[in-house]
């Protein structure tokens, strides 16, 4: 396979993003909520650019005054997004924001207004937005330091489930004290009713941003990033927490090159029996980086985070996601049943050691992955030093075990057992050939015996 850089279909560069916004705007009013949802879906890795553009082409065939009302039906009907995903994206974009104020940035979100007041903090500007809220830059007056404050979208301010998840993120982060995890400072509710979470301000970019710029991140840099992320996971796992959403956008890098694991909104204590019961049968995670056990909605373990980091590392060094598809459910099917293309077959200059590490991180069976983040760190350090990993080994081709049905929100996709290639001798033609060979051998033996007898 050629080693030329390949553009990931799930992560458009700035030129593609501009085209995406322009094309989608043609399906509705410029910078409408629907346009922003479509753009955000691509940039968050929930759908590919082609999927979203194709859905908007369908919308363009609908009378203009009916497009907004038909948006959900078209996107869910084509399998581009689920209803829940659309509502989540709509919430953080903010329906009550002024569409004309959108800058076209991938971090679009509710505008920060002078009305926002959080005691002890001076709000300065909006930094961005995520599925669980808008993030603003502020100064903590008492300590004269910059902080980042996440605000729960107003749409969810009366939803007990979202409020609970928001508080859990703050509490989970507060229990973790590691240089590679974004620190938590405070969580509460402002006088105006806004729920807020104060955390460490990271002045830098994300792994996602670097993939956008470089397409492929050099091996040395990728190992450096993965090693720090693994250290963060090691600390979280030792404290009993599983992140469940490790991906490029959740790995921030400050100006000093320190990697910070962010967004603990899906983090859960491994022994939280109440959460395990409440979440039974539900899928949490991002399709391009989700583990097979998350797709099956089964119990997650530290190996779940190792899979997510493996998928992220794969994306870093190859320039494309491990599995792609025309819809989220197609991508998840591939995580369950399709063999991973070894990363060194895509990036041929990649070392065999790092390729083996990534393949072990992304083993479909949890038992075949690294037993701990500590073991992963040991192998990463060895490969960085030019040595062979001690835990990862060359992977032999074998049938994928444990395949079953894939449950998605609003869809049930049957995963059939992988067919085995039939033996060529078990076919009618093969049986006939074998029979002819047997007759030929017997005939030759008889002739040999007759000749020998006649020669006596």
C-alpha positions as CSV (number, residue, x, y, z in Angstrom):
1,X,0.0,0.0,0.0
2,X,1.2,3.5,-0.8
3,X,2.7,5.5,2.0
4,X,1.3,8.8,0.7
5,X,-0.8,10.7,3.3
6,X,-4.5,9.9,3.1
7,X,-7.1,12.4,4.2
8,X,-9.4,10.9,6.9
9,X,-13.0,11.0,5.8
10,X,-14.1,11.7,9.3
11,X,-12.0,14.8,9.9
12,X,-12.3,17.5,7.2
13,X,-9.5,20.0,7.0
14,X,-10.2,23.8,6.9
15,X,-10.8,23.8,3.2
16,X,-13.3,20.9,3.4
17,X,-14.9,22.5,6.4
18,X,-15.5,25.7,4.4
19,X,-17.0,23.7,1.6
20,X,-19.1,21.7,4.1
21,X,-20.6,24.9,5.6
22,X,-21.2,26.4,2.1
23,X,-22.9,23.3,0.7
24,X,-25.0,22.7,3.8
25,X,-26.1,26.3,3.9
26,X,-27.7,25.7,0.5
27,X,-30.1,23.3,2.1
28,X,-31.4,25.9,4.5
29,X,-30.9,29.4,5.7
30,X,-27.2,30.3,6.0
31,X,-25.7,29.2,9.3
32,X,-29.0,27.7,10.5
33,X,-29.1,25.4,13.5
34,X,-29.4,22.4,11.0
35,X,-26.3,23.6,9.2
36,X,-24.4,23.9,12.4
37,X,-25.5,20.5,13.7
38,X,-24.4,18.9,10.4
39,X,-21.0,20.6,10.6
40,X,-20.6,19.7,14.3
41,X,-21.5,16.1,13.6
42,X,-18.6,15.8,11.2
43,X,-16.1,17.7,13.4
44,X,-16.9,15.6,16.4
45,X,-16.5,12.4,14.4
46,X,-20.2,11.3,14.6
47,X,-20.6,11.2,10.8
48,X,-18.5,11.6,7.7
49,X,-18.6,14.7,5.5
50,X,-20.1,12.7,2.6
51,X,-22.9,11.4,4.8
52,X,-23.9,14.8,6.0
53,X,-23.7,16.3,2.5
54,X,-25.8,13.5,1.1
55,X,-28.5,14.1,3.7
56,X,-28.6,17.8,2.9
57,X,-29.0,17.0,-0.7
58,X,-32.2,15.1,0.2
59,X,-33.3,18.1,2.3
60,X,-32.8,20.3,-0.7
61,X,-35.6,18.4,-2.5
62,X,-38.0,19.3,0.3
63,X,-39.9,22.6,0.2
64,X,-37.9,25.2,2.0
65,X,-40.5,25.9,4.6
66,X,-40.6,22.2,5.6
67,X,-36.9,21.5,5.7
68,X,-36.3,22.3,9.4
69,X,-39.3,20.1,10.4
70,X,-38.0,17.2,8.2
71,X,-34.3,17.5,9.3
72,X,-34.5,14.9,12.1
73,X,-36.5,12.5,9.9
74,X,-34.0,12.7,7.1
75,X,-30.9,12.4,9.2
76,X,-32.2,9.5,11.3
77,X,-33.8,7.8,8.4
78,X,-30.5,7.7,6.5
79,X,-28.6,6.5,9.6
80,X,-26.4,9.6,9.7
81,X,-27.3,10.5,13.3
82,X,-29.6,9.3,16.0
83,X,-32.3,11.4,17.6
84,X,-30.3,11.5,20.8
85,X,-27.1,12.7,19.0
86,X,-29.1,15.5,17.2
87,X,-30.6,16.7,20.5
88,X,-27.2,16.7,22.2
89,X,-25.6,18.7,19.3
90,X,-28.6,21.1,19.2
91,X,-28.2,21.6,22.9
92,X,-24.6,22.7,22.9
93,X,-25.0,24.8,19.8
94,X,-27.9,26.6,21.5
95,X,-31.2,27.1,19.7
96,X,-31.6,30.5,21.3
97,X,-28.3,31.9,19.9
98,X,-28.3,34.3,17.0
99,X,-27.5,32.4,13.9
100,X,-26.0,35.5,12.2
101,X,-23.4,35.7,15.0
102,X,-21.8,32.3,14.1
103,X,-18.3,32.6,12.9
104,X,-18.2,29.2,11.2
105,X,-15.7,27.9,13.8
106,X,-15.9,24.2,14.8
107,X,-16.3,25.4,18.3
108,X,-19.6,27.1,17.8
109,X,-21.8,27.4,20.8
110,X,-24.1,29.8,22.9
111,X,-22.6,33.3,23.0
112,X,-21.1,34.5,26.2
113,X,-22.9,37.6,27.4
114,X,-22.4,40.2,30.0
115,X,-25.4,38.7,31.9
116,X,-23.3,35.7,32.8
117,X,-22.0,36.2,36.4
118,X,-20.2,33.6,38.5
119,X,-19.1,34.9,41.9
120,X,-15.4,34.9,42.3
121,X,-14.7,34.8,38.6
122,X,-14.4,37.3,35.8
123,X,-15.7,35.9,32.5
124,X,-13.5,37.0,29.6
125,X,-14.5,35.1,26.4
126,X,-15.8,31.9,24.9
127,X,-13.2,29.2,24.2
128,X,-15.4,26.6,22.6
129,X,-18.1,24.0,23.1
130,X,-18.6,20.3,23.5
131,X,-21.5,17.8,23.8
132,X,-21.9,18.7,27.5
133,X,-21.6,22.5,27.4
134,X,-19.9,25.7,26.4
135,X,-16.4,26.5,27.8
136,X,-15.4,30.1,28.6
137,X,-12.1,31.6,29.7
138,X,-12.2,33.4,33.0
139,X,-10.0,34.8,35.7
140,X,-10.2,33.5,39.2
141,X,-10.1,36.7,41.1
142,X,-8.8,35.4,44.5
143,X,-5.8,33.6,43.0
144,X,-5.4,35.9,40.0
145,X,-5.1,32.9,37.6
146,X,-6.8,32.0,34.3
147,X,-9.3,29.1,34.4
148,X,-11.7,27.4,32.0
149,X,-15.3,27.2,33.0
150,X,-17.7,24.7,31.4
151,X,-21.4,25.7,31.4
152,X,-24.2,23.2,31.1
153,X,-26.5,24.2,28.1
154,X,-29.7,25.9,29.2
155,X,-31.6,23.3,27.3
156,X,-30.4,20.7,29.9
157,X,-30.6,22.9,33.0
158,X,-33.9,21.3,34.0
159,X,-32.9,17.8,33.1
160,X,-32.0,15.8,36.2
161,X,-30.0,13.2,34.2
162,X,-27.8,15.8,32.5
163,X,-27.3,17.8,35.7
164,X,-26.2,14.6,37.5
165,X,-23.8,13.7,34.7
166,X,-22.4,17.3,34.8
167,X,-21.7,17.1,38.5
168,X,-20.3,13.6,38.2
169,X,-17.7,15.0,35.7
170,X,-16.6,17.6,38.2
171,X,-16.5,15.1,41.1
172,X,-14.6,12.5,39.1
173,X,-12.0,15.1,38.0
174,X,-11.6,16.4,41.5
175,X,-10.7,12.9,42.7
176,X,-7.9,12.6,40.2
177,X,-4.6,14.4,40.8
178,X,-2.2,13.8,37.9
179,X,-0.1,16.1,35.7
180,X,-1.6,14.5,32.6
181,X,-5.3,15.1,33.6
182,X,-7.1,18.4,33.5
183,X,-7.4,19.5,37.1
184,X,-10.8,20.4,38.6
185,X,-11.3,23.4,40.9
186,X,-14.9,23.9,41.5
187,X,-18.5,23.0,40.5
188,X,-21.8,24.6,41.3
189,X,-24.7,26.8,40.2
190,X,-24.5,30.5,39.5
191,X,-27.1,33.0,40.7
192,X,-28.5,33.2,37.1
193,X,-29.2,29.5,37.2
194,X,-26.2,28.4,35.1
195,X,-24.5,25.2,36.2
196,X,-20.7,25.6,36.0
197,X,-17.6,23.5,36.4
198,X,-14.3,25.3,36.9
199,X,-11.1,23.6,35.7
200,X,-7.5,24.1,34.7
201,X,-7.1,26.3,31.6
202,X,-5.0,24.6,28.9
203,X,-3.4,27.0,26.5
204,X,-2.6,24.9,23.5
205,X,-4.3,22.5,21.0
206,X,-5.7,19.0,20.8
207,X,-4.5,15.8,19.2
208,X,-7.4,16.2,16.8
209,X,-6.1,19.7,15.8
210,X,-2.7,18.2,15.1
211,X,-4.1,15.5,12.9
212,X,-5.9,18.1,11.0
213,X,-2.7,20.0,10.3
214,X,-0.2,17.2,9.9
215,X,-2.6,14.4,8.7
216,X,0.0,11.9,10.1
217,X,1.8,12.6,13.3
218,X,5.4,11.3,13.3
219,X,6.1,8.2,15.3
220,X,8.3,9.8,17.9
221,X,5.8,12.5,18.6
222,X,2.9,10.0,18.6
223,X,4.6,7.8,21.1
224,X,5.3,10.8,23.3
225,X,1.6,11.8,23.3
226,X,0.4,8.2,23.8
227,X,2.8,7.6,26.7
228,X,1.5,10.6,28.6
229,X,-2.1,9.7,27.8
230,X,-1.4,6.2,29.1
231,X,0.0,7.7,32.3
232,X,-3.2,9.6,32.8
233,X,-5.2,6.4,32.3
234,X,-3.0,4.5,34.7
235,X,-3.7,7.1,37.4
236,X,-7.5,7.1,36.7
237,X,-7.7,3.3,36.7
238,X,-5.7,3.1,40.0
239,X,-8.4,5.4,41.4
240,X,-11.1,3.2,40.1
241,X,-12.3,5.4,37.2
242,X,-12.8,4.4,33.6
243,X,-12.9,7.3,31.1
244,X,-14.9,5.6,28.4
245,X,-14.4,8.3,25.7
246,X,-10.7,8.5,24.9
247,X,-10.3,10.2,21.5
248,X,-8.2,12.8,19.8
249,X,-10.4,15.7,20.9
250,X,-10.1,14.7,24.5
251,X,-6.3,14.8,24.5
252,X,-5.2,18.4,25.0
253,X,-1.6,19.5,24.7
254,X,-0.3,22.7,26.3
255,X,2.5,25.0,25.0
256,X,5.1,23.0,27.0
257,X,4.1,19.8,25.2
258,X,2.3,18.3,28.2
259,X,-0.7,16.1,27.3
260,X,-3.8,16.5,29.4
261,X,-6.7,14.0,29.4
262,X,-9.9,16.0,29.4
263,X,-13.7,15.6,29.4
264,X,-14.6,13.2,32.2
265,X,-18.3,13.5,31.4
266,X,-18.5,9.8,30.7
267,X,-16.1,8.7,33.4
268,X,-17.5,6.1,35.8
269,X,-16.2,4.4,38.9
270,X,-15.8,0.7,38.2
271,X,-17.7,-0.2,41.3
272,X,-20.6,2.2,40.8
273,X,-23.4,-0.4,40.8
274,X,-26.1,2.2,40.5
275,X,-24.6,3.6,37.3
276,X,-24.1,0.1,36.0
277,X,-27.8,-0.7,36.5
278,X,-29.0,2.6,35.1
279,X,-26.8,2.4,32.0
280,X,-27.5,-1.3,31.2
281,X,-28.2,-1.7,27.5
282,X,-27.0,1.8,26.6
283,X,-24.1,2.7,24.4
284,X,-21.7,5.4,25.5
285,X,-18.7,6.6,23.5
286,X,-17.7,7.9,20.0
287,X,-18.2,5.5,17.1
288,X,-14.7,5.9,15.6
289,X,-12.9,5.1,18.8
290,X,-15.4,3.0,20.7
291,X,-14.5,-0.5,22.0
292,X,-16.5,-3.7,21.1
293,X,-17.7,-4.1,24.7
294,X,-19.1,-0.6,24.7
295,X,-21.0,-1.4,21.5
296,X,-22.4,-4.5,23.1
297,X,-23.3,-2.4,26.2
298,X,-21.5,-4.8,28.4
299,X,-19.3,-4.2,31.5
300,X,-16.3,-1.9,30.7
301,X,-12.9,-2.3,32.2
302,X,-9.6,-0.4,32.0
303,X,-9.0,-2.3,28.8
304,X,-11.8,-0.2,27.3
305,X,-9.8,2.9,27.6
306,X,-6.7,1.2,26.2
307,X,-8.8,0.3,23.1
308,X,-9.9,4.0,22.7
309,X,-6.3,5.2,23.1
310,X,-5.2,2.5,20.6
311,X,-7.8,3.8,18.0
312,X,-6.6,7.3,18.7
313,X,-2.9,6.3,18.2
314,X,-3.9,4.5,15.0
315,X,-5.5,7.7,13.7
316,X,-2.4,9.7,14.7
317,X,0.1,7.6,12.8
318,X,-1.9,6.5,9.8
319,X,-4.0,9.7,9.2
320,X,-7.2,7.8,9.2
321,X,-9.6,6.2,11.6
322,X,-9.3,2.4,12.2
323,X,-12.8,1.8,10.8
324,X,-15.0,4.0,8.6
325,X,-18.5,3.6,7.3
326,X,-21.5,5.3,5.8
327,X,-23.3,5.5,9.2
328,X,-22.3,5.2,12.9
329,X,-23.9,1.7,13.0
330,X,-21.7,0.6,10.1
331,X,-18.6,1.8,11.9
332,X,-19.5,0.0,15.1
333,X,-20.2,-3.2,13.1
334,X,-16.6,-3.1,11.9
335,X,-15.3,-2.6,15.4
336,X,-17.1,-5.8,16.3
337,X,-16.3,-8.0,13.3
338,X,-13.8,-6.6,10.9
339,X,-10.1,-7.4,11.1
340,X,-7.9,-4.3,11.7
341,X,-5.6,-3.3,8.8
342,X,-2.2,-3.2,10.5
343,X,-1.0,0.4,10.8
344,X,2.4,-0.3,9.3
345,X,0.6,-1.5,6.1
346,X,-0.8,2.1,5.8
347,X,2.2,4.0,7.1
348,X,5.0,1.8,5.8
349,X,7.7,3.8,7.6
350,X,6.1,2.9,11.0
351,X,8.2,0.6,13.2
352,X,7.0,-3.0,13.6
353,X,7.1,-2.5,17.3
354,X,4.7,0.4,17.4
355,X,2.4,-1.4,15.0
356,X,2.3,-4.5,17.3
357,X,1.5,-2.2,20.2
358,X,-1.5,-0.6,18.5
359,X,-2.8,-4.0,17.3
360,X,-2.6,-5.3,20.9
361,X,-4.3,-2.2,22.2
362,X,-7.2,-2.7,19.7
363,X,-7.7,-6.5,20.2
364,X,-11.4,-7.1,20.0
365,X,-11.3,-9.4,23.0
366,X,-10.4,-7.5,26.2
367,X,-8.4,-10.5,27.4
368,X,-6.0,-10.1,24.5
369,X,-5.3,-6.4,25.2
370,X,-2.8,-5.0,27.6
371,X,-3.6,-6.0,31.1
372,X,-2.9,-2.5,32.4
373,X,-1.8,1.0,31.3
374,X,1.5,0.3,33.1
375,X,2.3,-2.6,30.7
376,X,1.4,-0.3,27.8
377,X,3.8,2.4,29.1
378,X,6.6,-0.2,29.4
379,X,6.2,-1.2,25.8
380,X,6.0,2.4,24.5
381,X,9.2,3.3,26.4
382,X,11.0,0.3,24.9
383,X,9.9,1.1,21.3
384,X,10.9,4.8,21.9
385,X,14.3,3.5,22.8
386,X,14.6,1.5,19.7
387,X,13.9,-1.9,21.3
388,X,11.3,-4.5,20.9
389,X,8.1,-4.5,23.1
390,X,7.9,-7.2,25.7
391,X,4.2,-7.5,26.0
392,X,3.0,-7.1,22.4
393,X,3.7,-9.9,20.0
394,X,3.1,-10.4,16.2
395,X,-0.5,-11.2,15.8
396,X,-1.5,-14.4,14.1
397,X,-4.6,-14.6,12.0
398,X,-7.4,-16.2,13.9
399,X,-11.2,-16.2,13.8
400,X,-12.8,-13.3,15.7
401,X,-14.5,-14.6,18.8
402,X,-17.4,-13.3,20.8
403,X,-19.3,-11.7,17.9
404,X,-22.9,-11.0,18.6
405,X,-25.6,-8.5,17.8
406,X,-25.0,-4.8,17.8
407,X,-27.5,-2.6,19.6
408,X,-27.6,1.1,18.6
409,X,-30.1,3.8,19.5
410,X,-33.1,3.2,17.3
411,X,-31.4,0.3,15.4
412,X,-30.8,-3.4,15.9
413,X,-28.1,-4.7,13.6
414,X,-27.6,-8.4,13.3
415,X,-24.0,-9.5,13.3
416,X,-23.7,-12.8,11.5
417,X,-21.0,-15.3,12.2
418,X,-18.0,-14.8,10.0
419,X,-18.2,-17.4,7.1
420,X,-15.3,-19.8,6.8
421,X,-13.9,-20.5,3.3
422,X,-14.9,-24.0,2.3
423,X,-12.2,-26.6,1.6
424,X,-11.7,-27.0,-2.2
425,X,-11.9,-30.8,-1.7
426,X,-15.3,-30.6,-0.1
427,X,-17.0,-29.3,-3.3
428,X,-18.5,-31.7,-5.9
429,X,-15.6,-30.9,-8.3
430,X,-13.1,-31.6,-5.6
431,X,-14.7,-34.9,-4.7
432,X,-14.7,-36.0,-8.4
433,X,-11.0,-35.1,-8.8
434,X,-10.1,-37.1,-5.7
435,X,-12.1,-40.1,-7.0
436,X,-10.3,-39.9,-10.4
437,X,-6.9,-39.7,-8.7
438,X,-7.8,-42.8,-6.6
439,X,-8.8,-44.8,-9.7
440,X,-5.7,-43.7,-11.5
441,X,-3.4,-44.7,-8.6
442,X,-5.1,-48.1,-8.3
443,X,-4.9,-48.7,-12.0
444,X,-1.2,-47.9,-12.1
445,X,-0.5,-50.3,-9.2
446,X,-2.4,-53.1,-11.0
447,X,-0.4,-52.5,-14.2
448,X,2.8,-52.4,-12.3
449,X,1.9,-55.8,-10.6
450,X,1.0,-57.4,-14.0
451,X,4.2,-56.2,-15.6
452,X,6.2,-57.6,-12.8
453,X,4.4,-60.9,-12.9
454,X,4.9,-61.1,-16.7
455,X,8.5,-60.4,-16.4
456,X,9.1,-63.4,-14.2
